Amino acid sequence: MIEKPKNLLGYEKIEKFAPEKLIELEKHYLAILELIGEDPKREGLLDTPRRVAKSIQFLTQGYDHNPEEILLSAKFKEDYREMVIVKDIEIFSLCEHHMIPFVGRAHVGYIPNGYITGLSKIARVVEAYSRRLQVQERLTTQIKEAIHNALNPLGVAVVIEARHMCMSMRGVQKQSSVTTTSDFTGAFERAETRAEFISLIGTKLH
């Protein structure tokens, strides 16, 4: 189902969602509002169950995408055997333990072995996996494995840095902590290659 609401300026916002899921999710969020002691009939909350139902479908849309197919859709022969790095890819995901956001950046590199992929496809793979209920550790490995399986490169490197709202808003309530995870395969398991990658993702060229 696709909705195309227009604002006063004529801007068209296209939203995609599954209507049958929308109805069921809306019912559950209505019940949640009642269970926490709110009045779903008050003005500010009248449309909240539907809005949240749409929101959660958007935030978990990664389940509808196959990351390896994304990479294969733009796979090209190329005789290039140096690092290809796409860094500072923004991540917005939901921690699977509390369904509270964690946000950060992914840095992804690979060394081609006869094939390359479109640069935007790397970012789309990150997006496909991050738009699911996640833990940062698994997200890091999934990105690495998708690139490895689709392109069979000489090596893959993934580093993710993120702030977890479950640590800031509840629990230990530490506001400035950053979690870093990494996963390397192939050529990046060599210390000198890994060190070059780490140096490059930390270098500001603009």
N, C-alpha and C positions, 0 to 999 in steps of 0.2 A: 504494500500500500504506500502511495506517495502523496504527501500533502504539499501544497504550494501556497502558503499564506503570503499575502503582500502587505507591506507596511505603507504608510502614507506617502513615502517617497517612490513607491513603485518597485522597490527592491524585492526580488523573488527568492524566498528561502525554501529550499527543497529538503524535505525530511522523509526518510525511508524507514519503515518499521513494519513488523508483522502484526496485522490487525487482531488476530486471535490471541496473540500473546499480550497485546496492549490491553485488551479487555480484562484478561485474568490478572495481569500485573496491577492494573488500576484498582481492582477489588482488594488485592492484598495491601496496597499502600493506603487505601481508605481505612482498612482494619488497623493498620499500624498507627495511623493518626489517632484513632479512637483509643488504642491500647496505651499510648503514651500520655493520654489525658487531654488531647486537643479536641476541638469541635470542628469537624470537617465541613460543617454547614456555614461557618463564618466566612465573610467575604474573601479574606485573603487566602483561604484554603480551598475554595470551591473547585478550582481547577488543578490543585496541587497533585492529587493522585495520578491524573492523566499526564501532567508534565513530568513527574518523576518516572512514570512508566515509559515514556518516550526517552527520557534521559538515560535510564539504565540500559535500554536497548542500544542506544548510541555508544555508551561507554563500554559495552561488551560486544560490539559488532565484529571484533576480531575472530569470533567463532565461525563467522560466515566466510572467512577467507582462508585460502590455502597458500601459505608463504612460499613453498617451493614452486608452485605454479606461477606465482607472481614473478619469481626470478627467471623461470624458464620462458616466460612470455617475451622477454627481451634478452635472450642469450645469443651472443655473437662470437664468431671466431675472431681471435685477435692474438697476434704473436707478441704479447707483452708480459714480462715476468718480473715486474717490480711491484711494489705495494700500491694498492688502490685503497684509499682511506676516505670514508665519509664520517665526519666527526660532528659533534654537537647536535645530534638528532634529538629533538625534544621528545620526552616520554611523559605520558599521563596514563597511569594505570591504577587499578584498585587492588589493594592487598586482600588476598583471599581469606585471611584470618578474621578481619573486622570489616571488610568492604569499605575501607577508608583510603583515600588517595595516597599514592606516592608519585612524586614528580622528579624529573631529572633529565639527564642527557646520556645518550649512547654514542660510543665511538667504535666504529666498525671498520676493519681492514681485511683485505685478502690479497693473496698473490696468485694471479691467474695462471692456469695451466692449459693454455690454448683457447680458453673462453672467458669472456667478460659479460657483465650484465649492465643494464641501464642504471645509472647512479641513483635515480629516483626509486628504483626497485628495492635498493638496500633500505631506504627510509620506509618504504611501504611494508617491508618485512618486519621492521621494528614496530611499526604501527599495528600490524596484524596481531602480533603476539602481545603487545602491551595493552591492547583493547580487549583484554580478558581478565578474569580473576587470576592474580599472579602472586608469585614471590619473586623477588629480584634475582635470586640465584638461578631459578629455573628459566626465567626470561632470558638471562645471559646465555645459557647453554642452548636454548631453543633457537636463538638467532644464529649462533655459531653453526649448529647442526643443519639448519635449513640451507645456509650458504654452502656448506661442505657437500651436502647431498646433491644440490642442484648443479653446482659448477665444478665439483671435484678439483678445487684449486690446490696449489702447493701448500697453502696454509691459511688459516682464518684466525682473526683476533677480535675479541669483543670486550670492551670495558664499559661498565655502566656506573654512573654516580647519581644517587638519588636521595631526596629527603622524604622520610616516611611520616605522614601525618599521624599514624597510630603511635609514634614515639613522641610527637609534639603535642597532640591534642588530648591524649589519654595515657594511661600506663605511666611510664617513667617521666613523661613530659619534659623532654630535653629538646630545646628549640633549634639548636644549631648543628645537630649531628648530621653527618652525611655518610651514607653507606656506599662503599665501592666494591663491585664484583668484577671478576675477569674470567675469561676462558680463552685458551689458546690451543691451536692444533697445528700439526705439520711444521712448516718452517718457523713458525712463531714460538715453537718450544725451545728453539735455540736462544740462548741468553742475548746474543748480540742483535738478533733480529727483533726480539721482543723489546729490547732497550731502545732500538730505533723507532719502533711503533709508539712506545710510551713518550719518547721525546717529541715526535711529530704531532701527537694529539694534544700535547701541552704547548705547542708553539702557536703564537698568534701571528697570522700572516696578513691581517687586515685591520 
